[in-house]
């Protein structure tokens, strides 16, 4: 996913169009696509804002159904790594990238030096 362009660039583009330049000329000058220029100027006319939309990342739904299994594996292996857990999940029929697994664990409140659940029953402090 591409990152959002700066509000300063958006402001300069909207101002250029408001000052009478064509959308195509502005797009070429600022090296963005003509539809981007049209969209930003239209949003500005309708809302008065040049701010980009907030980006939301949905929680990883691939691993959510396997949460109980993941927690049970973490409780069995006190020194489990993300790579170890990935192998266990692959053997269980769940194929995910280590990065996906790492993000899921972090979002679910796991500490990732060695995987340990915060306030998980059965964990020794």
C-alpha beads as a LAMMPS data file, in Angstrom:
LAMMPS data file: protein, C-alpha beads

125 atoms
124 bonds

1 atom types
1 bond types

-500.0 500.0 xlo xhi
-500.0 500.0 ylo yhi
-500.0 500.0 zlo zhi

Masses

1 110.0

Atoms # bond

1 1 1 0.000 0.000 0.000
2 1 1 1.357 3.400 -0.947
3 1 1 1.728 6.038 1.716
4 1 1 -0.391 9.186 1.703
5 1 1 0.980 12.309 0.093
6 1 1 1.598 15.338 2.295
7 1 1 -1.059 17.900 3.081
8 1 1 1.315 20.604 1.834
9 1 1 1.348 18.994 -1.620
10 1 1 -2.440 18.660 -1.546
11 1 1 -2.770 22.344 -0.603
12 1 1 -0.448 23.470 -3.413
13 1 1 -2.339 21.371 -5.971
14 1 1 -5.768 22.651 -4.867
15 1 1 -4.489 26.252 -4.912
16 1 1 -3.030 25.829 -8.406
17 1 1 -6.367 24.598 -9.753
18 1 1 -8.218 27.373 -7.889
19 1 1 -5.886 29.910 -9.562
20 1 1 -7.034 28.715 -12.990
21 1 1 -4.507 26.070 -14.042
22 1 1 -5.893 22.992 -15.737
23 1 1 -5.980 19.714 -13.847
24 1 1 -3.710 18.101 -16.424
25 1 1 -1.107 20.869 -16.209
26 1 1 -1.142 20.722 -12.395
27 1 1 -0.865 16.924 -12.463
28 1 1 2.138 17.095 -14.766
29 1 1 3.847 19.816 -12.698
30 1 1 3.406 17.997 -9.369
31 1 1 3.910 14.513 -10.849
32 1 1 0.572 13.050 -9.769
33 1 1 -2.212 11.600 -11.902
34 1 1 -4.921 13.858 -13.363
35 1 1 -7.668 11.868 -11.557
36 1 1 -5.866 12.548 -8.262
37 1 1 -5.957 16.293 -8.937
38 1 1 -9.650 16.118 -9.850
39 1 1 -10.487 14.075 -6.775
40 1 1 -8.623 16.371 -4.364
41 1 1 -10.141 19.543 -5.825
42 1 1 -13.610 17.992 -5.756
43 1 1 -13.207 16.920 -2.111
44 1 1 -11.963 20.397 -1.242
45 1 1 -14.955 22.046 -2.951
46 1 1 -17.395 19.720 -1.151
47 1 1 -15.834 19.628 2.323
48 1 1 -13.402 22.537 2.538
49 1 1 -10.724 20.109 3.706
50 1 1 -7.546 18.917 2.011
51 1 1 -6.791 16.254 4.621
52 1 1 -6.432 12.679 3.425
53 1 1 -8.620 9.900 4.735
54 1 1 -7.528 8.083 7.870
55 1 1 -6.188 4.677 6.987
56 1 1 -7.471 1.727 8.950
57 1 1 -5.918 -1.652 9.041
58 1 1 -8.300 -4.452 9.727
59 1 1 -7.283 -7.025 12.274
60 1 1 -5.865 -10.157 10.781
61 1 1 -8.839 -12.464 10.430
62 1 1 -6.832 -15.427 9.141
63 1 1 -5.493 -16.291 12.593
64 1 1 -8.462 -15.242 14.732
65 1 1 -10.229 -18.629 14.417
66 1 1 -7.030 -20.345 15.601
67 1 1 -6.542 -18.185 18.699
68 1 1 -7.322 -20.974 21.177
69 1 1 -4.826 -23.304 19.481
70 1 1 -2.165 -20.576 19.403
71 1 1 -2.604 -19.831 23.124
72 1 1 -2.408 -23.541 23.974
73 1 1 0.853 -23.858 22.041
74 1 1 2.326 -20.824 23.764
75 1 1 1.428 -22.254 27.180
76 1 1 3.077 -25.588 26.266
77 1 1 6.347 -24.066 25.083
78 1 1 7.718 -21.371 27.400
79 1 1 10.574 -20.440 25.033
80 1 1 8.609 -20.497 21.787
81 1 1 9.707 -18.164 18.989
82 1 1 7.543 -16.768 16.204
83 1 1 9.371 -19.028 13.766
84 1 1 8.660 -22.083 15.953
85 1 1 5.002 -21.140 16.185
86 1 1 4.843 -20.652 12.409
87 1 1 6.122 -24.212 11.911
88 1 1 3.581 -25.563 14.411
89 1 1 0.783 -23.699 12.633
90 1 1 1.959 -25.010 9.239
91 1 1 1.788 -28.565 10.624
92 1 1 -1.710 -27.734 11.878
93 1 1 -2.756 -26.676 8.346
94 1 1 -2.460 -22.902 8.770
95 1 1 0.057 -21.336 6.408
96 1 1 0.991 -17.752 7.322
97 1 1 4.018 -15.548 6.891
98 1 1 6.113 -14.881 10.014
99 1 1 5.340 -11.161 9.718
100 1 1 1.601 -11.826 9.727
101 1 1 1.954 -14.026 12.774
102 1 1 4.147 -11.452 14.535
103 1 1 1.614 -8.652 13.919
104 1 1 -1.270 -10.831 15.078
105 1 1 0.527 -11.751 18.306
106 1 1 1.477 -8.149 19.002
107 1 1 -2.096 -6.935 18.403
108 1 1 -3.433 -9.627 20.739
109 1 1 -1.183 -8.478 23.601
110 1 1 1.665 -10.963 23.460
111 1 1 5.182 -9.936 24.428
112 1 1 7.559 -10.958 21.697
113 1 1 11.042 -11.389 23.159
114 1 1 10.035 -14.990 23.602
115 1 1 6.315 -15.328 23.185
116 1 1 4.594 -14.821 26.494
117 1 1 1.000 -13.742 27.017
118 1 1 0.423 -10.831 29.381
119 1 1 -1.558 -12.011 32.436
120 1 1 -2.148 -15.425 30.918
121 1 1 -3.281 -18.079 33.427
122 1 1 -0.601 -20.677 33.931
123 1 1 2.315 -18.397 33.088
124 1 1 4.989 -17.995 35.733
125 1 1 5.906 -14.374 36.398

Bonds

1 1 1 2
2 1 2 3
3 1 3 4
4 1 4 5
5 1 5 6
6 1 6 7
7 1 7 8
8 1 8 9
9 1 9 10
10 1 10 11
11 1 11 12
12 1 12 13
13 1 13 14
14 1 14 15
15 1 15 16
16 1 16 17
17 1 17 18
18 1 18 19
19 1 19 20
20 1 20 21
21 1 21 22
22 1 22 23
23 1 23 24
24 1 24 25
25 1 25 26
26 1 26 27
27 1 27 28
28 1 28 29
29 1 29 30
30 1 30 31
31 1 31 32
32 1 32 33
33 1 33 34
34 1 34 35
35 1 35 36
36 1 36 37
37 1 37 38
38 1 38 39
39 1 39 40
40 1 40 41
41 1 41 42
42 1 42 43
43 1 43 44
44 1 44 45
45 1 45 46
46 1 46 47
47 1 47 48
48 1 48 49
49 1 49 50
50 1 50 51
51 1 51 52
52 1 52 53
53 1 53 54
54 1 54 55
55 1 55 56
56 1 56 57
57 1 57 58
58 1 58 59
59 1 59 60
60 1 60 61
61 1 61 62
62 1 62 63
63 1 63 64
64 1 64 65
65 1 65 66
66 1 66 67
67 1 67 68
68 1 68 69
69 1 69 70
70 1 70 71
71 1 71 72
72 1 72 73
73 1 73 74
74 1 74 75
75 1 75 76
76 1 76 77
77 1 77 78
78 1 78 79
79 1 79 80
80 1 80 81
81 1 81 82
82 1 82 83
83 1 83 84
84 1 84 85
85 1 85 86
86 1 86 87
87 1 87 88
88 1 88 89
89 1 89 90
90 1 90 91
91 1 91 92
92 1 92 93
93 1 93 94
94 1 94 95
95 1 95 96
96 1 96 97
97 1 97 98
98 1 98 99
99 1 99 100
100 1 100 101
101 1 101 102
102 1 102 103
103 1 103 104
104 1 104 105
105 1 105 106
106 1 106 107
107 1 107 108
108 1 108 109
109 1 109 110
110 1 110 111
111 1 111 112
112 1 112 113
113 1 113 114
114 1 114 115
115 1 115 116
116 1 116 117
117 1 117 118
118 1 118 119
119 1 119 120
120 1 120 121
121 1 121 122
122 1 122 123
123 1 123 124
124 1 124 125
